[in-house]
């Protein structure tokens, strides 16, 4: 989805991820506070070996301990109700998948499409499979339910689902923010190449830097025998049993 400005998406409300946050009084342009402030913040941010350290260091400045080391997102009551109504015809449990991402595998890799097809085929008789993503960036033609949404509506759909499986991406952060049971798939070569351009040596720390320990993090390295798919299926089944039986309508 094209970016018009920082925090703004084309044809959508500005700063959608901050909407509804009771801890934010006003959003200002950091350049208005000082030309170099964004560069200084970014430079400090790049020194953290784990994203959660950003949260910890902010709290430490005020002498407090973070309640959790994950992002915070806030939905309105109406946004939650709309998402529940949208998914009301889907039998529970609902598995939300996001088979896209900046560092996700390209064509020719089993997890570009083939492994997703096998995964969905093995679970579709026990749960509904819902796909989210940026609709302007292509479609892998997977046998899933999809809805055209705004960014905020997509966030609410993730909240209204029961579990999440997807590549390392902004949507995986959304699922983590809502404390959804999540499997996050990592393509280490692509991720390393992206982060390596930021700072020498940073790419090798990408997994430790951006993963959340509460998620099931799986690396797509030499996965020629479907090991990652089987591990994902085992995880899905354990959470499905905890949620309850599937009742097709």
Residue pairs with C-beta under 8 A, 6 or more apart in sequence:
1 9
1 10
1 134
1 136
1 137
1 151
2 9
2 10
3 9
3 10
4 10
5 14
7 14
7 15
7 16
7 17
7 18
7 27
8 14
8 15
9 16
9 151
12 150
12 151
12 152
13 19
13 150
13 152
15 27
16 150
16 151
16 152
17 73
17 151
17 155
18 24
18 27
19 74
19 152
20 74
20 75
20 76
20 79
21 72
21 73
21 74
22 74
23 72
30 37
30 38
30 41
31 37
31 38
45 54
46 198
46 199
46 202
48 54
48 57
48 209
49 205
49 208
49 209
50 208
50 209
50 210
51 209
51 210
51 212
52 69
52 70
52 212
55 66
55 69
55 70
56 66
56 69
59 65
59 66
69 212
70 176
70 177
70 179
70 212
70 214
71 173
71 174
71 176
71 177
72 177
73 155
73 174
73 177
73 178
75 152
75 155
75 156
75 159
79 152
79 153
79 155
79 156
80 156
80 159
80 160
82 153
82 156
83 153
83 156
83 157
83 159
83 160
84 160
86 147
86 157
86 160
87 94
87 130
87 157
87 160
87 161
89 249
90 128
90 130
90 145
91 127
91 128
91 246
91 247
91 248
91 249
92 127
92 128
92 162
92 243
92 244
92 246
92 247
93 127
93 128
93 162
93 163
93 239
93 240
93 243
93 244
93 246
94 127
94 128
94 129
94 130
94 160
94 161
94 162
94 163
95 123
95 127
95 128
95 129
95 130
95 161
95 162
95 163
95 164
95 165
95 236
96 130
96 131
96 132
96 157
96 158
96 161
96 162
96 163
96 164
96 165
96 166
96 175
96 180
97 116
97 120
97 129
97 130
97 131
97 132
97 142
97 144
97 164
97 165
97 166
98 131
98 132
98 133
98 164
98 165
98 166
98 167
98 169
98 171
98 172
99 113
99 116
99 131
99 133
99 140
99 142
99 166
99 167
100 133
100 134
100 137
100 138
100 140
100 166
100 167
100 169
101 166
101 167
101 168
101 169
101 171
101 172
102 169
102 194
103 167
103 168
103 169
103 186
103 187
103 190
103 191
103 194
104 111
104 112
104 167
104 168
104 169
104 185
104 187
104 190
105 111
105 112
105 187
105 190
105 220
106 112
106 190
107 113
109 187
109 220
110 223
110 224
111 185
111 187
111 220
111 223
111 228
112 140
113 140
113 141
113 142
115 223
115 226
115 228
115 229
116 140
116 142
117 142
117 143
118 226
118 229
119 165
119 229
119 232
119 233
120 129
120 142
120 143
120 144
121 143
122 233
123 129
123 233
123 236
124 143
125 246
126 240
126 246
127 162
127 236
127 240
127 246
128 145
129 143
129 144
129 145
130 144
130 145
130 146
130 157
130 161
131 142
131 144
131 145
131 146
132 146
132 149
132 154
132 157
132 158
132 171
133 146
133 171
135 146
135 148
135 149
139 146
147 153
147 157
149 157
154 171
154 174
155 174
158 164
158 171
158 174
158 175
158 178
158 180
159 178
159 180
161 180
162 180
162 181
162 239
162 243
163 180
163 181
163 182
163 236
163 239
163 240
163 243
164 171
164 172
164 175
164 180
164 181
164 182
164 183
165 182
165 183
165 185
165 232
165 236
166 172
166 175
166 182
166 183
166 184
166 185
167 184
167 185
167 186
167 187
168 184
168 185
168 186
168 187
168 191
168 210
168 211
172 182
172 184
172 215
175 182
176 182
176 212
176 214
176 215
179 214
181 239
182 215
182 216
183 215
183 216
183 217
183 218
183 232
183 235
183 236
184 211
184 212
184 215
184 216
184 217
184 218
185 218
185 220
185 228
185 232
186 206
186 207
186 211
186 217
186 218
186 219
186 220
187 220
188 206
188 207
188 219
188 220
188 221
191 203
191 206
191 207
192 203
192 204
192 206
193 203
194 203
194 206
195 202
195 203
195 205
195 206
195 209
196 202
196 203
202 209
207 217
207 219
211 217
216 231
216 232
216 235
218 228
218 231
218 232
219 228
220 228
223 229
240 246
